[in-house]
């Protein structure tokens, strides 16, 4: 497996991987592929990585985009969606995409990253829920943050408007 930055021409394969990865996910509203398309269109896809198999086929994808805290840009990003083709899940592809993406955020000088997801999974990457940093409408344990500078902001997080894609 190889991880690389999204390249022109990858868009359809990324959409296909994202759609199949979330097809049977109980928490999904099936808008994940549209979110990526809209983030790309809005030039808000800060980091977009793909994982490819030995034949060069895309089998995984991860997106990072800016978030605001209390309506302000504080150098924080949202992780997601992250997707891996079901036949390749459980092989560490998601883990590698997340680790590579976080390393790239650090290289950009990002102050931190938030994610909405399973605490047991994202806790392995040191994401933790924090009562001072919130995302309305979801149980607090599923909204987690990772400070890359040691400083945790306080307030309400908002994802890019592209997350309202249908």
JOSUL-V327073 format. One record per residue. N is the residue number from 1. RES is the residue in three letters. PSI is psi in whole degrees, 0 to 359 (* if undefined). OMEGA is omega in whole degrees, 0 to 359 (NA if undefined). D_FIRST is the distance of its C-alpha to the first C-alpha in whole Angstrom. Layout:
BEGIN
<<N | RES | PSI | OMEGA | D_FIRST> <N | RES | PSI | OMEGA | D_FIRST>>
END
This chain:
BEGIN
<<1 | UNK | 143 | 179 | 0> <2 | UNK | 141 | 175 | 4> <3 | UNK | 134 | 179 | 7> <4 | UNK | 166 | 176 | 10> <5 | UNK | 143 | 174 | 14> <6 | UNK | 139 | 179 | 15> <7 | UNK | 158 | 175 | 17> <8 | UNK | 136 | 183 | 20> <9 | UNK | 349 | 179 | 19> <10 | UNK | 349 | 191 | 16> <11 | UNK | 312 | 182 | 19> <12 | UNK | 319 | 179 | 20> <13 | UNK | 322 | 177 | 16> <14 | UNK | 315 | 178 | 16> <15 | UNK | 317 | 181 | 19> <16 | UNK | 315 | 179 | 18> <17 | UNK | 318 | 181 | 15> <18 | UNK | 316 | 180 | 18> <19 | UNK | 313 | 182 | 21> <20 | UNK | 326 | 180 | 19> <21 | UNK | 326 | 183 | 18> <22 | UNK | 358 | 186 | 21> <23 | UNK | 316 | 183 | 23> <24 | UNK | 15 | 180 | 24> <25 | UNK | 123 | 184 | 24> <26 | UNK | 334 | 182 | 28> <27 | UNK | 356 | 186 | 28> <28 | UNK | 144 | 172 | 26> <29 | UNK | 13 | 176 | 29> <30 | UNK | 29 | 178 | 26> <31 | UNK | 3 | 187 | 27> <32 | UNK | 316 | 180 | 23> <33 | UNK | 320 | 179 | 22> <34 | UNK | 325 | 178 | 26> <35 | UNK | 314 | 180 | 25> <36 | UNK | 316 | 178 | 22> <37 | UNK | 315 | 182 | 24> <38 | UNK | 322 | 176 | 27> <39 | UNK | 316 | 179 | 26> <40 | UNK | 313 | 181 | 24> <41 | UNK | 323 | 181 | 28> <42 | UNK | 3 | 183 | 29> <43 | UNK | 36 | 180 | 27> <44 | UNK | 11 | 178 | 27> <45 | UNK | 84 | 187 | 23> <46 | UNK | 313 | 177 | 22> <47 | UNK | 129 | 178 | 19> <48 | UNK | 109 | 183 | 16> <49 | UNK | 146 | 174 | 13> <50 | UNK | 151 | 171 | 10> <51 | UNK | 132 | 180 | 6> <52 | UNK | 150 | 177 | 5> <53 | UNK | 185 | 183 | 5> <54 | UNK | 334 | 179 | 6> <55 | UNK | 0 | 180 | 9> <56 | UNK | 1 | 179 | 9> <57 | UNK | 140 | 179 | 10> <58 | UNK | 123 | 181 | 10> <59 | UNK | 356 | 179 | 9> <60 | UNK | 158 | 180 | 10> <61 | UNK | 149 | 173 | 12> <62 | UNK | 144 | 179 | 15> <63 | UNK | 144 | 172 | 18> <64 | UNK | 133 | 181 | 20> <65 | UNK | 158 | 182 | 24> <66 | UNK | 146 | 172 | 27> <67 | UNK | 162 | 174 | 30> <68 | UNK | 156 | 174 | 33> <69 | UNK | 119 | 185 | 35> <70 | UNK | 37 | 177 | 39> <71 | UNK | 4 | 183 | 38> <72 | UNK | 146 | 173 | 38> <73 | UNK | 117 | 179 | 34> <74 | UNK | 19 | 178 | 34> <75 | UNK | 24 | 180 | 30> <76 | UNK | 154 | 183 | 29> <77 | UNK | 157 | 175 | 26> <78 | UNK | 136 | 175 | 24> <79 | UNK | 127 | 173 | 21> <80 | UNK | 155 | 357 | 20> <81 | UNK | 156 | 171 | 20> <82 | UNK | 133 | 184 | 16> <83 | UNK | 146 | 177 | 15> <84 | UNK | 135 | 177 | 12> <85 | UNK | 133 | 184 | 13> <86 | UNK | 323 | 180 | 15> <87 | UNK | 347 | 180 | 14> <88 | UNK | 0 | 180 | 10> <89 | UNK | 152 | 180 | 13> <90 | UNK | 9 | 181 | 13> <91 | UNK | 6 | 179 | 10> <92 | UNK | 6 | 182 | 10> <93 | UNK | 314 | 178 | 8> <94 | UNK | 316 | 178 | 11> <95 | UNK | 313 | 182 | 12> <96 | UNK | 321 | 177 | 10> <97 | UNK | 315 | 181 | 11> <98 | UNK | 311 | 180 | 14> <99 | UNK | 316 | 179 | 14> <100 | UNK | 315 | 180 | 13> <101 | UNK | 317 | 179 | 15> <102 | UNK | 320 | 176 | 18> <103 | UNK | 320 | 179 | 18> <104 | UNK | 325 | 175 | 18> <105 | UNK | 315 | 178 | 21> <106 | UNK | 316 | 181 | 23> <107 | UNK | 331 | 177 | 23> <108 | UNK | 350 | 183 | 24> <109 | UNK | 18 | 179 | 27> <110 | UNK | 147 | 180 | 27> <111 | UNK | 337 | 180 | 29> <112 | UNK | 179 | 184 | 27> <113 | UNK | 143 | 176 | 25> <114 | UNK | 158 | 178 | 26> <115 | UNK | 146 | 175 | 24> <116 | UNK | 112 | 183 | 26> <117 | UNK | 190 | 184 | 24> <118 | UNK | 118 | 181 | 25> <119 | UNK | 326 | 180 | 26> <120 | UNK | 322 | 180 | 25> <121 | UNK | 305 | 186 | 21> <122 | UNK | 341 | 174 | 21> <123 | UNK | 334 | 178 | 24> <124 | UNK | 342 | 180 | 21> <125 | UNK | 14 | 179 | 20> <126 | UNK | 17 | 171 | 24> <127 | UNK | 139 | 180 | 25> <128 | UNK | 147 | 172 | 29> <129 | UNK | 151 | 183 | 31> <130 | UNK | 120 | 184 | 34> <131 | UNK | 338 | 182 | 37> <132 | UNK | 341 | 181 | 38> <133 | UNK | 115 | 190 | 35> <134 | UNK | 160 | 173 | 35> <135 | UNK | 114 | 187 | 34> <136 | UNK | 145 | 171 | 37> <137 | UNK | 1 | 178 | 37> <138 | UNK | 152 | 176 | 34> <139 | UNK | 135 | 188 | 35> <140 | UNK | 330 | 182 | 34> <141 | UNK | 341 | 180 | 32> <142 | UNK | 350 | 176 | 29> <143 | UNK | 116 | 189 | 29> <144 | UNK | 156 | 183 | 28> <145 | UNK | 153 | 175 | 28> <146 | UNK | 112 | 177 | 26> <147 | UNK | 132 | 178 | 28> <148 | UNK | 356 | 181 | 27> <149 | UNK | 354 | 183 | 30> <150 | UNK | 351 | 180 | 32> <151 | UNK | 128 | 180 | 34> <152 | UNK | 122 | 177 | 34> <153 | UNK | 168 | 175 | 36> <154 | UNK | 139 | 176 | 38> <155 | UNK | 192 | 183 | 39> <156 | UNK | 129 | 180 | 37> <157 | UNK | 141 | 173 | 34> <158 | UNK | 131 | 174 | 33> <159 | UNK | 165 | 178 | 30> <160 | UNK | 151 | 180 | 30> <161 | UNK | 338 | 178 | 32> <162 | UNK | 340 | 179 | 29> <163 | UNK | 356 | 174 | 29> <164 | UNK | 7 | 182 | 32> <165 | UNK | 149 | 178 | 30> <166 | UNK | * | NA | 31>>
END
